[in-house]
Amino acid sequence: MNDISTQPVWLVVLLILLVLTQGIFLFLDVRRKGLGKWAWFWGIWGSTTLPLPSLLYWLLVIRHRRR
């Protein structure tokens, strides 16, 4: 199987940085939009996987508010 120890170190570091950046962006954007009670949910969920939280955030929050 594809074990993480067989992946190049730079790829693992890049993925960790992308996931953390996504979580921080989602957390800060939700707080900026005034949805404070959901900020921790989006921030933590954004720090676990890539890119599903960002896609759903765009569909459920950003796109919904533009209507």
URFENDA-V754152 format. One record per backbone hydrogen bond with DSSP energy under -1.0 kcal/mol. CO is the residue of the C=O (numbers start at 0). NH is the residue of the N-H. Records with the same first field share a line. If there is no record, write none. Layout:
CO=NH, NH
//
This chain:
0=2
2=5
3=6
7=11
8=12
9=13
10=14
11=15
12=16
13=17
14=18
15=19
16=20
17=21
18=22
19=23
20=24
21=25
22=26
23=27
24=28
25=29
26=30
27=31
28=32
29=34
30=33
34=37
37=41
38=42
39=43
40=44
41=45
44=47, 48
50=54
51=55
52=56
53=57
54=58
55=59
56=60, 61
57=62
60=64
61=65
//
